[in-house]
Amino acid sequence: MVAIHQLAEAALRRDTIQLRALVHELLSVYPDVGNVPVPQSTDTRVQAASAALAELLALRREQNPPPWCERVGALEEPFYLLASAARMRRLREQCERESPGPLRVRKLYAPADFLTFA
């Protein structure tokens, strides 16, 4: 069964194909995103990405995020979920301006439409 930390790990590898597949699987198991269990990882980067993704999915589905998200902090350094944003100044600036709130508060940056299919 898929776990939220697997989504976070795929996002941090910038593996968007795997991330999209995992999102679909997670949402089939947890149609109410608020019920997604705490990530089973001690890596603070994975925890931050897990919380950001859970909150983003909850926002997109107009649901409440899991309660454990409140206890998770932000990344120490900004991280761009698109590899090309790390190389392309305009795309990077666009991501910084338009990144969805749940990602931005944890210093994760992506285009405004990141994972909108979910």
N, CA, C and O atoms as a Tinker XYZ file with bonds, in Angstrom:
   472  protein
     1  N      0.843000   -1.176000    0.000000    73     2
     2  CA     0.000000    0.000000    0.000000    64     1     3
     3  C      0.890000    1.241000    0.000000    63     2     4     5
     4  O      1.921000    1.275000    0.673000    81     3
     5  N      0.490000    2.248000   -0.750000    73     3     6
     6  CA     1.266000    3.474000   -0.883000    64     5     7
     7  C      1.193000    4.301000    0.400000    63     6     8     9
     8  O      0.181000    4.306000    1.102000    81     7
     9  N      2.288000    4.997000    0.686000    73     7    10
    10  CA     2.371000    5.862000    1.862000    64     9    11
    11  C      2.816000    7.252000    1.412000    63    10    12    13
    12  O      3.486000    7.400000    0.390000    81    11
    13  N      2.441000    8.256000    2.180000    73    11    14
    14  CA     2.732000    9.642000    1.813000    64    13    15
    15  C      4.229000    9.896000    1.671000    63    14    16    17
    16  O      4.641000   10.722000    0.856000    81    15
    17  N      5.049000    9.195000    2.454000    73    15    18
    18  CA     6.485000    9.440000    2.324000    64    17    19
    19  C      7.010000    8.998000    0.951000    63    18    20    21
    20  O      8.024000    9.516000    0.483000    81    19
    21  N      6.333000    8.053000    0.311000    73    19    22
    22  CA     6.739000    7.641000   -1.030000    64    21    23
    23  C      6.488000    8.762000   -2.040000    63    22    24    25
    24  O      7.284000    8.959000   -2.958000    81    23
    25  N      5.392000    9.490000   -1.876000    73    23    26
    26  CA     5.123000   10.640000   -2.731000    64    25    27
    27  C      6.200000   11.693000   -2.524000    63    26    28    29
    28  O      6.720000   12.257000   -3.487000    81    27
    29  N      6.534000   11.956000   -1.266000    73    27    30
    30  CA     7.551000   12.961000   -0.948000    64    29    31
    31  C      8.899000   12.585000   -1.540000    63    30    32    33
    32  O      9.596000   13.437000   -2.092000    81    31
    33  N      9.266000   11.332000   -1.431000    73    31    34
    34  CA    10.548000   10.884000   -1.977000    64    33    35
    35  C     10.583000   11.044000   -3.500000    63    34    36    37
    36  O     11.597000   11.460000   -4.059000    81    35
    37  N      9.479000   10.713000   -4.164000    73    35    38
    38  CA     9.410000   10.891000   -5.620000    64    37    39
    39  C      9.504000   12.373000   -5.978000    63    38    40    41
    40  O     10.181000   12.736000   -6.940000    81    39
    41  N      8.833000   13.224000   -5.214000    73    39    42
    42  CA     8.889000   14.670000   -5.469000    64    41    43
    43  C     10.306000   15.197000   -5.282000    63    42    44    45
    44  O     10.779000   16.003000   -6.083000    81    43
    45  N     10.975000   14.752000   -4.245000    73    43    46
    46  CA    12.335000   15.219000   -3.974000    64    45    47
    47  C     13.345000   14.684000   -4.993000    63    46    48    49
    48  O     14.414000   15.267000   -5.171000    81    47
    49  N     13.011000   13.580000   -5.661000    73    47    50
    50  CA    13.841000   13.070000   -6.772000    64    49    51
    51  C     13.468000   13.758000   -8.084000    63    50    52    53
    52  O     14.116000   13.569000   -9.113000    81    51
    53  N     12.394000   14.568000   -8.016000    73    51    54
    54  CA    11.834000   15.246000   -9.198000    64    53    55
    55  C     11.336000   14.237000  -10.229000    63    54    56    57
    56  O     11.412000   14.475000  -11.435000    81    55
    57  N     10.833000   13.125000   -9.748000    73    55    58
    58  CA    10.294000   12.070000  -10.601000    64    57    59
    59  C      8.782000   12.282000  -10.718000    63    58    60    61
    60  O      7.999000   11.632000  -10.025000    81    59
    61  N      8.387000   13.200000  -11.605000    73    59    62
    62  CA     6.980000   13.578000  -11.692000    64    61    63
    63  C      6.089000   12.447000  -12.209000    63    62    64    65
    64  O      4.918000   12.368000  -11.837000    81    63
    65  N      6.618000   11.592000  -13.043000    73    63    66
    66  CA     5.817000   10.464000  -13.539000    64    65    67
    67  C      5.470000    9.529000  -12.386000    63    66    68    69
    68  O      4.314000    9.140000  -12.222000    81    67
    69  N      6.465000    9.171000  -11.595000    73    67    70
    70  CA     6.217000    8.316000  -10.436000    64    69    71
    71  C      5.313000    9.028000   -9.432000    63    70    72    73
    72  O      4.420000    8.408000   -8.853000    81    71
    73  N      5.538000   10.323000   -9.223000    73    71    74
    74  CA     4.727000   11.084000   -8.274000    64    73    75
    75  C      3.258000   11.062000   -8.673000    63    74    76    77
    76  O      2.390000   10.836000   -7.831000    81    75
    77  N      2.977000   11.291000   -9.938000    73    75    78
    78  CA     1.580000   11.277000  -10.394000    64    77    79
    79  C      0.933000    9.903000  -10.179000    63    78    80    81
    80  O     -0.215000    9.819000   -9.744000    81    79
    81  N      1.657000    8.849000  -10.478000    73    79    82
    82  CA     1.116000    7.501000  -10.269000    64    81    83
    83  C      0.842000    7.254000   -8.786000    63    82    84    85
    84  O     -0.190000    6.690000   -8.423000    81    83
    85  N      1.768000    7.677000   -7.941000    73    83    86
    86  CA     1.595000    7.486000   -6.496000    64    85    87
    87  C      0.435000    8.312000   -5.950000    63    86    88    89
    88  O     -0.281000    7.861000   -5.056000    81    87
    89  N      0.246000    9.520000   -6.482000    73    87    90
    90  CA    -0.885000   10.351000   -6.047000    64    89    91
    91  C     -2.196000    9.640000   -6.349000    63    90    92    93
    92  O     -3.079000    9.574000   -5.495000    81    91
    93  N     -2.327000    9.111000   -7.555000    73    91    94
    94  CA    -3.554000    8.391000   -7.916000    64    93    95
    95  C     -3.777000    7.205000   -6.984000    63    94    96    97
    96  O     -4.898000    6.966000   -6.535000    81    95
    97  N     -2.718000    6.470000   -6.695000    73    95    98
    98  CA    -2.851000    5.314000   -5.812000    64    97    99
    99  C     -3.216000    5.757000   -4.395000    63    98   100   101
   100  O     -4.088000    5.159000   -3.764000    81    99
   101  N     -2.559000    6.791000   -3.897000    73    99   102
   102  CA    -2.848000    7.280000   -2.541000    64   101   103
   103  C     -4.304000    7.722000   -2.427000    63   102   104   105
   104  O     -4.980000    7.395000   -1.451000    81   103
   105  N     -4.785000    8.463000   -3.420000    73   103   106
   106  CA    -6.160000    8.959000   -3.365000    64   105   107
   107  C     -7.187000    7.843000   -3.501000    63   106   108   109
   108  O     -8.319000    7.989000   -3.040000    81   107
   109  N     -6.813000    6.741000   -4.122000    73   107   110
   110  CA    -7.746000    5.611000   -4.187000    64   109   111
   111  C     -7.836000    4.903000   -2.834000    63   110   112   113
   112  O     -8.877000    4.347000   -2.484000    81   111
   113  N     -6.745000    4.930000   -2.087000    73   111   114
   114  CA    -6.732000    4.306000   -0.757000    64   113   115
   115  C     -7.303000    5.260000    0.298000    63   114   116   117
   116  O     -7.999000    4.832000    1.219000    81   115
   117  N     -7.001000    6.557000    0.156000    73   115   118
   118  CA    -7.443000    7.576000    1.108000    64   117   119
   119  C     -8.217000    8.664000    0.365000    63   118   120   121
   120  O     -7.673000    9.736000    0.103000    81   119
   121  N     -9.484000    8.399000    0.021000    73   119   122
   122  CA   -10.254000    9.433000   -0.679000    64   121   123
   123  C    -10.424000   10.698000    0.170000    63   122   124   125
   124  O    -10.558000   11.795000   -0.371000    81   123
   125  N    -10.417000   10.545000    1.493000    73   123   126
   126  CA   -10.395000   11.690000    2.394000    64   125   127
   127  C     -8.942000   11.897000    2.809000    63   126   128   129
   128  O     -8.417000   11.154000    3.638000    81   127
   129  N     -8.302000   12.895000    2.239000    73   127   130
   130  CA    -6.875000   13.130000    2.464000    64   129   131
   131  C     -6.574000   13.360000    3.939000    63   130   132   133
   132  O     -5.457000   13.098000    4.386000    81   131
   133  N     -7.535000   13.837000    4.689000    73   131   134
   134  CA    -7.337000   14.061000    6.120000    64   133   135
   135  C     -7.015000   12.799000    6.895000    63   134   136   137
   136  O     -6.545000   12.871000    8.030000    81   135
   137  N     -7.261000   11.638000    6.294000    73   135   138
   138  CA    -6.980000   10.355000    6.951000    64   137   139
   139  C     -5.621000    9.765000    6.587000    63   138   140   141
   140  O     -5.290000    8.665000    7.031000    81   139
   141  N     -4.836000   10.472000    5.793000    73   139   142
   142  CA    -3.509000    9.959000    5.415000    64   141   143
   143  C     -2.642000    9.882000    6.673000    63   142   144   145
   144  O     -2.513000   10.875000    7.390000    81   143
   145  N     -2.049000    8.722000    6.950000    73   143   146
   146  CA    -1.228000    8.567000    8.161000    64   145   147
   147  C      0.077000    9.360000    8.108000    63   146   148   149
   148  O      0.548000    9.757000    7.042000    81   147
   149  N      0.626000    9.570000    9.262000    73   147   150
   150  CA     1.908000   10.267000    9.430000    64   149   151
   151  C      2.976000    9.564000    8.599000    63   150   152   153
   152  O      3.007000    8.334000    8.550000    81   151
   153  N      3.850000   10.327000    7.947000    73   151   154
   154  CA     4.919000    9.695000    7.162000    64   153   155
   155  C      5.868000    8.914000    8.057000    63   154   156   157
   156  O      6.223000    9.356000    9.150000    81   155
   157  N      6.264000    7.767000    7.582000    73   155   158
   158  CA     7.183000    6.904000    8.329000    64   157   159
   159  C      8.608000    7.169000    7.881000    63   158   160   161
   160  O      9.256000    6.320000    7.269000    81   159
   161  N      9.082000    8.362000    8.196000    73   159   162
   162  CA    10.444000    8.745000    7.837000    64   161   163
   163  C     10.974000    9.703000    8.889000    63   162   164   165
   164  O     10.240000   10.548000    9.402000    81   163
   165  N     12.245000    9.564000    9.204000    73   163   166
   166  CA    12.877000   10.496000   10.140000    64   165   167
   167  C     13.595000   11.616000    9.405000    63   166   168   169
   168  O     14.134000   12.526000   10.035000    81   167
   169  N     13.608000   11.560000    8.083000    73   167   170
   170  CA    14.240000   12.584000    7.251000    64   169   171
   171  C     13.349000   13.833000    7.248000    63   170   172   173
   172  O     12.204000   13.772000    6.802000    81   171
   173  N     13.862000   14.948000    7.736000    73   171   174
   174  CA    13.054000   16.176000    7.825000    64   173   175
   175  C     12.636000   16.687000    6.451000    63   174   176   177
   176  O     11.584000   17.314000    6.324000    81   175
   177  N     13.439000   16.432000    5.422000    73   175   178
   178  CA    13.053000   16.841000    4.071000    64   177   179
   179  C     11.838000   16.039000    3.597000    63   178   180   181
   180  O     10.919000   16.594000    2.994000    81   179
   181  N     11.840000   14.749000    3.868000    73   179   182
   182  CA    10.717000   13.895000    3.483000    64   181   183
   183  C      9.476000   14.285000    4.288000    63   182   184   185
   184  O      8.373000   14.309000    3.743000    81   183
   185  N      9.642000   14.586000    5.564000    73   183   186
   186  CA     8.506000   15.005000    6.381000    64   185   187
   187  C      7.895000   16.303000    5.854000    63   186   188   189
   188  O      6.675000   16.415000    5.740000    81   187
   189  N      8.744000   17.285000    5.533000    73   187   190
   190  CA     8.248000   18.563000    5.024000    64   189   191
   191  C      7.534000   18.377000    3.683000    63   190   192   193
   192  O      6.455000   18.931000    3.469000    81   191
   193  N      8.128000   17.610000    2.798000    73   191   194
   194  CA     7.504000   17.367000    1.498000    64   193   195
   195  C      6.206000   16.574000    1.654000    63   194   196   197
   196  O      5.241000   16.822000    0.931000    81   195
   197  N      6.174000   15.633000    2.583000    73   195   198
   198  CA     4.952000   14.859000    2.838000    64   197   199
   199  C      3.825000   15.771000    3.283000    63   198   200   201
   200  O      2.709000   15.683000    2.771000    81   199
   201  N      4.113000   16.645000    4.234000    73   199   202
   202  CA     3.090000   17.565000    4.741000    64   201   203
   203  C      2.621000   18.515000    3.640000    63   202   204   205
   204  O      1.424000   18.756000    3.487000    81   203
   205  N      3.564000   19.048000    2.883000    73   203   206
   206  CA     3.203000   19.976000    1.810000    64   205   207
   207  C      2.311000   19.296000    0.769000    63   206   208   209
   208  O      1.321000   19.877000    0.323000    81   207
   209  N      2.657000   18.083000    0.390000    73   207   210
   210  CA     1.859000   17.366000   -0.609000    64   209   211
   211  C      0.488000   16.987000   -0.056000    63   210   212   213
   212  O     -0.514000   17.100000   -0.762000    81   211
   213  N      0.432000   16.538000    1.196000    73   211   214
   214  CA    -0.856000   16.191000    1.805000    64   213   215
   215  C     -1.760000   17.427000    1.866000    63   214   216   217
   216  O     -2.953000   17.348000    1.569000    81   215
   217  N     -1.183000   18.561000    2.250000    73   215   218
   218  CA    -1.978000   19.789000    2.311000    64   217   219
   219  C     -2.416000   20.242000    0.915000    63   218   220   221
   220  O     -3.540000   20.714000    0.740000    81   219
   221  N     -1.543000   20.101000   -0.064000    73   219   222
   222  CA    -1.899000   20.472000   -1.430000    64   221   223
   223  C     -3.039000   19.600000   -1.949000    63   222   224   225
   224  O     -3.994000   20.108000   -2.536000    81   223
   225  N     -2.942000   18.298000   -1.736000    73   223   226
   226  CA    -4.002000   17.396000   -2.197000    64   225   227
   227  C     -5.311000   17.688000   -1.479000    63   226   228   229
   228  O     -6.377000   17.652000   -2.094000    81   227
   229  N     -5.243000   17.974000   -0.189000    73   227   230
   230  CA    -6.452000   18.315000    0.564000    64   229   231
   231  C     -7.072000   19.610000    0.032000    63   230   232   233
   232  O     -8.289000   19.700000   -0.128000    81   231
   233  N     -6.243000   20.595000   -0.235000    73   231   234
   234  CA    -6.727000   21.869000   -0.784000    64   233   235
   235  C     -7.419000   21.649000   -2.120000    63   234   236   237
   236  O     -8.509000   22.172000   -2.352000    81   235
   237  N     -6.794000   20.883000   -2.992000    73   235   238
   238  CA    -7.357000   20.650000   -4.323000    64   237   239
   239  C     -8.668000   19.867000   -4.261000    63   238   240   241
   240  O     -9.510000   19.988000   -5.150000    81   239
   241  N     -8.839000   19.065000   -3.209000    73   239   242
   242  CA   -10.063000   18.269000   -3.065000    64   241   243
   243  C    -11.064000   18.933000   -2.115000    63   242   244   245
   244  O    -12.114000   18.371000   -1.804000    81   243
   245  N    -10.715000   20.147000   -1.660000    73   243   246
   246  CA   -11.558000   20.896000   -0.728000    64   245   247
   247  C    -11.847000   20.081000    0.531000    63   246   248   249
   248  O    -12.991000   19.958000    0.968000    81   247
   249  N    -10.782000   19.533000    1.095000    73   247   250
   250  CA   -10.866000   18.737000    2.317000    64   249   251
   251  C     -9.903000   19.316000    3.351000    63   250   252   253
   252  O     -9.082000   20.179000    3.041000    81   251
   253  N    -10.017000   18.832000    4.568000    73   251   254
   254  CA    -9.071000   19.216000    5.614000    64   253   255
   255  C     -7.825000   18.340000    5.494000    63   254   256   257
   256  O     -7.925000   17.146000    5.212000    81   255
   257  N     -6.659000   18.937000    5.707000    73   255   258
   258  CA    -5.421000   18.130000    5.666000    64   257   259
   259  C     -5.307000   17.265000    6.920000    63   258   260   261
   260  O     -6.021000   17.488000    7.898000    81   259
   261  N     -4.424000   16.292000    6.890000    73   259   262
   262  CA    -4.213000   15.474000    8.089000    64   261   263
   263  C     -3.715000   16.352000    9.251000    63   262   264   265
   264  O     -2.938000   17.280000    9.025000    81   263
   265  N     -4.145000   16.077000   10.465000    73   263   266
   266  CA    -3.742000   16.886000   11.613000    64   265   267
   267  C     -2.236000   16.919000   11.853000    63   266   268   269
   268  O     -1.720000   17.907000   12.374000    81   267
   269  N     -1.530000   15.867000   11.485000    73   267   270
   270  CA    -0.088000   15.821000   11.732000    64   269   271
   271  C      0.682000   16.868000   10.937000    63   270   272   273
   272  O      1.820000   17.189000   11.280000    81   271
   273  N      0.079000   17.401000    9.883000    73   271   274
   274  CA     0.764000   18.406000    9.052000    64   273   275
   275  C      1.125000   19.657000    9.863000    63   274   276   277
   276  O      2.134000   20.307000    9.589000    81   275
   277  N      0.313000   19.984000   10.843000    73   275   278
   278  CA     0.556000   21.183000   11.659000    64   277   279
   279  C      1.884000   21.121000   12.412000    63   278   280   281
   280  O      2.461000   22.156000   12.744000    81   279
   281  N      2.357000   19.931000   12.675000    73   279   282
   282  CA     3.581000   19.764000   13.462000    64   281   283
   283  C      4.852000   19.693000   12.615000    63   282   284   285
   284  O      5.947000   19.513000   13.148000    81   283
   285  N      4.708000   19.833000   11.316000    73   283   286
   286  CA     5.851000   19.685000   10.413000    64   285   287
   287  C      6.319000   21.057000    9.928000    63   286   288   289
   288  O      5.519000   21.882000    9.488000    81   287
   289  N      7.606000   21.278000   10.015000    73   287   290
   290  CA     8.177000   22.551000    9.596000    64   289   291
   291  C      8.563000   22.571000    8.126000    63   290   292   293
   292  O      8.251000   21.656000    7.364000    81   291
   293  N      9.245000   23.635000    7.757000    73   291   294
   294  CA     9.674000   23.854000    6.370000    64   293   295
   295  C     11.079000   23.303000    6.140000    63   294   296   297
   296  O     11.805000   22.991000    7.083000    81   295
   297  N     11.435000   23.194000    4.887000    73   295   298
   298  CA    12.801000   22.839000    4.510000    64   297   299
   299  C     13.743000   23.966000    4.930000    63   298   300   301
   300  O     13.325000   25.116000    5.066000    81   299
   301  N     14.987000   23.635000    5.130000    73   299   302
   302  CA    15.974000   24.671000    5.443000    64   301   303
   303  C     16.331000   25.484000    4.218000    63   302   304   305
   304  O     16.543000   26.693000    4.315000    81   303
   305  N     16.400000   24.843000    3.074000    73   303   306
   306  CA    16.765000   25.499000    1.815000    64   305   307
   307  C     15.615000   25.358000    0.821000    63   306   308   309
   308  O     14.921000   24.342000    0.832000    81   307
   309  N     15.399000   26.349000   -0.033000    73   307   310
   310  CA    14.366000   26.231000   -1.069000    64   309   311
   311  C     14.656000   25.029000   -1.978000    63   310   312   313
   312  O     15.811000   24.695000   -2.241000    81   311
   313  N     13.592000   24.398000   -2.446000    73   311   314
   314  CA    13.724000   23.248000   -3.333000    64   313   315
   315  C     12.711000   23.405000   -4.461000    63   314   316   317
   316  O     11.528000   23.638000   -4.214000    81   315
   317  N     13.181000   23.277000   -5.697000    73   315   318
   318  CA    12.342000   23.411000   -6.880000    64   317   319
   319  C     11.955000   22.021000   -7.363000    63   318   320   321
   320  O     12.809000   21.193000   -7.680000    81   319
   321  N     10.648000   21.783000   -7.410000    73   319   322
   322  CA    10.156000   20.460000   -7.772000    64   321   323
   323  C     10.316000   20.142000   -9.251000    63   322   324   325
   324  O     10.165000   18.989000   -9.654000    81   323
   325  N     10.616000   21.138000  -10.055000    73   323   326
   326  CA    10.953000   20.917000  -11.458000    64   325   327
   327  C     12.451000   21.140000  -11.617000    63   326   328   329
   328  O     12.964000   22.200000  -11.259000    81   327
   329  N     13.146000   20.158000  -12.147000    73   327   330
   330  CA    14.595000   20.285000  -12.323000    64   329   331
   331  C     14.932000   21.488000  -13.193000    63   330   332   333
   332  O     15.936000   22.161000  -12.961000    81   331
   333  N     14.114000   21.755000  -14.176000    73   331   334
   334  CA    14.397000   22.874000  -15.080000    64   333   335
   335  C     14.313000   24.223000  -14.368000    63   334   336   337
   336  O     14.944000   25.182000  -14.813000    81   335
   337  N     13.563000   24.323000  -13.294000    73   335   338
   338  CA    13.473000   25.586000  -12.546000    64   337   339
   339  C     14.788000   25.910000  -11.854000    63   338   340   341
   340  O     15.100000   27.079000  -11.627000    81   339
   341  N     15.546000   24.901000  -11.523000    73   339   342
   342  CA    16.849000   25.138000  -10.899000    64   341   343
   343  C     17.834000   25.740000  -11.895000    63   342   344   345
   344  O     18.799000   26.395000  -11.501000    81   343
   345  N     17.589000   25.517000  -13.194000    73   343   346
   346  CA    18.496000   26.008000  -14.239000    64   345   347
   347  C     17.982000   27.254000  -14.960000    63   346   348   349
   348  O     18.770000   28.046000  -15.478000    81   347
   349  N     16.668000   27.425000  -14.991000    73   347   350
   350  CA    16.062000   28.495000  -15.788000    64   349   351
   351  C     15.521000   29.596000  -14.868000    63   350   352   353
   352  O     14.544000   29.392000  -14.147000    81   351
   353  N     16.167000   30.757000  -14.906000    73   351   354
   354  CA    15.835000   31.833000  -13.979000    64   353   355
   355  C     14.363000   32.240000  -14.064000    63   354   356   357
   356  O     13.719000   32.396000  -13.027000    81   355
   357  N     13.825000   32.413000  -15.240000    73   355   358
   358  CA    12.425000   32.856000  -15.373000    64   357   359
   359  C     11.447000   31.828000  -14.813000    63   358   360   361
   360  O     10.484000   32.187000  -14.136000    81   359
   361  N     11.689000   30.574000  -15.090000    73   359   362
   362  CA    10.824000   29.529000  -14.550000    64   361   363
   363  C     10.949000   29.480000  -13.034000    63   362   364   365
   364  O      9.950000   29.322000  -12.332000    81   363
   365  N     12.159000   29.613000  -12.531000    73   363   366
   366  CA    12.382000   29.625000  -11.084000    64   365   367
   367  C     11.611000   30.783000  -10.441000    63   366   368   369
   368  O     10.945000   30.595000   -9.423000    81   367
   369  N     11.700000   31.961000  -11.026000    73   367   370
   370  CA    10.984000   33.122000  -10.491000    64   369   371
   371  C      9.473000   32.925000  -10.563000    63   370   372   373
   372  O      8.747000   33.317000   -9.650000    81   371
   373  N      9.004000   32.319000  -11.646000    73   371   374
   374  CA     7.578000   32.032000  -11.781000    64   373   375
   375  C      7.128000   31.069000  -10.688000    63   374   376   377
   376  O      6.082000   31.272000  -10.072000    81   375
   377  N      7.908000   30.032000  -10.448000    73   375   378
   378  CA     7.574000   29.072000   -9.398000    64   377   379
   379  C      7.548000   29.749000   -8.031000    63   378   380   381
   380  O      6.673000   29.467000   -7.212000    81   379
   381  N      8.491000   30.628000   -7.788000    73   379   382
   382  CA     8.529000   31.333000   -6.506000    64   381   383
   383  C      7.292000   32.205000   -6.321000    63   382   384   385
   384  O      6.769000   32.303000   -5.211000    81   383
   385  N      6.815000   32.842000   -7.397000    73   383   386
   386  CA     5.638000   33.707000   -7.330000    64   385   387
   387  C      4.339000   32.918000   -7.231000    63   386   388   389
   388  O      3.438000   33.278000   -6.473000    81   387
   389  N      4.251000   31.821000   -8.017000    73   387   390
   390  CA     2.965000   31.158000   -8.224000    64   389   391
   391  C      2.814000   29.810000   -7.525000    63   390   392   393
   392  O      1.762000   29.180000   -7.633000    81   391
   393  N      3.821000   29.366000   -6.828000    73   391   394
   394  CA     3.747000   28.058000   -6.180000    64   393   395
   395  C      2.542000   28.005000   -5.243000    63   394   396   397
   396  O      2.295000   28.962000   -4.509000    81   395
   397  N      1.796000   26.914000   -5.253000    73   395   398
   398  CA     0.649000   26.799000   -4.344000    64   397   399
   399  C      1.086000   26.990000   -2.886000    63   398   400   401
   400  O      2.170000   26.562000   -2.491000    81   399
   401  N      0.239000   27.628000   -2.111000    73   399   402
   402  CA     0.540000   27.955000   -0.723000    64   401   403
   403  C      1.090000   26.813000    0.116000    63   402   404   405
   404  O      2.089000   26.999000    0.810000    81   403
   405  N      0.466000   25.628000    0.074000    73   403   406
   406  CA     0.992000   24.538000    0.898000    64   405   407
   407  C      2.440000   24.161000    0.578000    63   406   408   409
   408  O      3.180000   23.715000    1.455000    81   407
   409  N      2.831000   24.343000   -0.666000    73   407   410
   410  CA     4.216000   24.067000   -1.044000    64   409   411
   411  C      5.117000   25.220000   -0.605000    63   410   412   413
   412  O      6.174000   25.010000   -0.010000    81   411
   413  N      4.683000   26.426000   -0.906000    73   411   414
   414  CA     5.503000   27.611000   -0.647000    64   413   415
   415  C      5.860000   27.767000    0.829000    63   414   416   417
   416  O      6.992000   28.125000    1.155000    81   415
   417  N      4.910000   27.503000    1.724000    73   415   418
   418  CA     5.200000   27.691000    3.153000    64   417   419
   419  C      6.280000   26.737000    3.652000    63   418   420   421
   420  O      6.898000   26.977000    4.689000    81   419
   421  N      6.502000   25.662000    2.914000    73   419   422
   422  CA     7.553000   24.712000    3.298000    64   421   423
   423  C      8.767000   24.807000    2.385000    63   422   424   425
   424  O      9.604000   23.905000    2.357000    81   423
   425  N      8.857000   25.901000    1.641000    73   423   426
   426  CA     9.983000   26.208000    0.755000    64   425   427
   427  C     10.128000   25.233000   -0.408000    63   426   428   429
   428  O     11.233000   24.989000   -0.893000    81   427
   429  N      9.011000   24.684000   -0.845000    73   427   430
   430  CA     8.963000   23.866000   -2.052000    64   429   431
   431  C      8.311000   24.712000   -3.134000    63   430   432   433
   432  O      7.283000   25.345000   -2.893000    81   431
   433  N      8.894000   24.728000   -4.312000    73   431   434
   434  CA     8.406000   25.602000   -5.378000    64   433   435
   435  C      8.110000   24.813000   -6.641000    63   434   436   437
   436  O      8.896000   23.972000   -7.077000    81   435
   437  N      6.940000   25.115000   -7.219000    73   435   438
   438  CA     6.481000   24.460000   -8.435000    64   437   439
   439  C      5.517000   25.419000   -9.133000    63   438   440   441
   440  O      5.085000   26.405000   -8.536000    81   439
   441  N      5.180000   25.140000  -10.386000    73   439   442
   442  CA     4.186000   25.984000  -11.069000    64   441   443
   443  C      2.832000   25.907000  -10.362000    63   442   444   445
   444  O      2.549000   24.960000   -9.628000    81   443
   445  N      2.018000   26.907000  -10.596000    73   443   446
   446  CA     0.694000   26.998000   -9.954000    64   445   447
   447  C     -0.167000   25.767000  -10.221000    63   446   448   449
   448  O     -0.973000   25.379000   -9.376000    81   447
   449  N     -0.003000   25.153000  -11.384000    73   447   450
   450  CA    -0.859000   24.013000  -11.737000    64   449   451
   451  C     -0.253000   22.652000  -11.335000    63   450   452   453
   452  O     -0.715000   21.612000  -11.806000    81   451
   453  N      0.752000   22.654000  -10.490000    73   451   454
   454  CA     1.414000   21.416000  -10.071000    64   453   455
   455  C      0.404000   20.470000   -9.435000    63   454   456   457
   456  O     -0.248000   20.832000   -8.456000    81   455
   457  N      0.268000   19.276000   -9.971000    73   455   458
   458  CA    -0.650000   18.227000   -9.507000    64   457   459
   459  C     -2.115000   18.645000   -9.537000    63   458   460   461
   460  O     -2.896000   18.194000   -8.699000    81   459
   461  N     -2.502000   19.495000  -10.482000    73   459   462
   462  CA    -3.909000   19.926000  -10.528000    64   461   463
   463  C     -4.850000   18.797000  -10.942000    63   462   464   465
   464  O     -6.048000   18.861000  -10.665000    81   463
   465  N     -4.329000   17.780000  -11.590000    73   463   466
   466  CA    -5.186000   16.665000  -12.012000    64   465   467
   467  C     -5.776000   15.940000  -10.830000    63   466   468   469
   468  O     -6.823000   15.305000  -10.960000    81   467
   469  N     -5.129000   16.016000   -9.663000    73   467   470
   470  CA    -5.580000   15.293000   -8.463000    64   469   471
   471  C     -6.718000   16.043000   -7.883000    63   470   472
   472  O     -7.272000   15.633000   -6.863000    81   471
